């Protein structure tokens, strides 16, 4: 079951928080999309099938939905909370530069795009949809659309290698990292768990997402740090220990590298949501 709460809107767009409490591994009945949407996950993960192409969607992977697409969803990990940005056809054309359908529907959400998402949510409470909210929306959507280019071609001869394709390897690794599987504690143990070579696992991330496996794992940890800072976490030492960083300095360096700000600055920047906001439920 899905429920939505309107957070805000402006000329040609709306912003909704969508909560799904489904808990099933099988695919939902098909539904045909009727709008241009950018959907970013705030909490949880699920699978989406669009026109026959499947994808694991979580806080590190958003998706674009277009009118006429046939969608199905599966929720093997339980419920989730997403931000759904609905764009008018005219605004879509303005932001995409008339490029039409994206080459692929998924968008890698690095920490800076995650931060732009969080700042958009803060802007929904500004009371200024014509300027402040719109200004927060535009770079978020433009950056997301720009990242839908197809991955570079695999190296010559790579298709003949045994084992699952790179995309499947990356999805399985992302699932293990997101679920906190003990094998995800290191690259070697993760590769052994996935029954692929460490080299192939590392190369798969670079090819599919454009970032290294180390960078991706740190992006997940920094996202969890942002959640805690947004919720009012006061002890950076405790935060570093809980997220597996060597110490507070290591946490600070990593967060600054990914988000462009120190944890203390981000704590001031991210206005805590009001009590009862759906993404903090």
PEWOBEL-V992547 format. One line per field, one symbol per residue. psi: psi as a letter, one per 30 degrees, with the letter a starting at -180 (. if undefined). burial: + if it has 9 or more other ideal C-beta (glycine too) atoms within 8 Angstrom, else -. Layout:
psi: ???
burial: ???
This chain:
psi: kkkkkjfalajgllkkkkkkgkikflkllkkklgljkkkkkekallkkkjhfklkkkaffjllkklkfkkklkkifgallklkjjkkleeeeeeffhgfbklelflkkjleeeeeeeeeeeeffgfgiffdeeeeeeeeeeeeeefggllllklkkfeffklllleeeeeeeeeeeeefgkffgfleeeeeeefhlkeeeeeeeeeeefglleeeeeeeeeeeeeeeeeefgkfjfeeeeeeggleaeeeeeeeeeeefglleeeeeeejkkllkfkefg.
burial: ---+--++-+--+-++++++-+-----+----+--+++++++-+++++++----++++++++++++--+++++++---+++++++++---+++-++-----+--++++++++++++++++++++-+--+--+++-+++-++++++--+-----------------+--++++++++++--+-++--+-+++-++-+-+-++++++++++-+-+--+++++++++++-+++--+--+--++--+-+--+-+++-+++-++-+-+--++--+--+---+++--
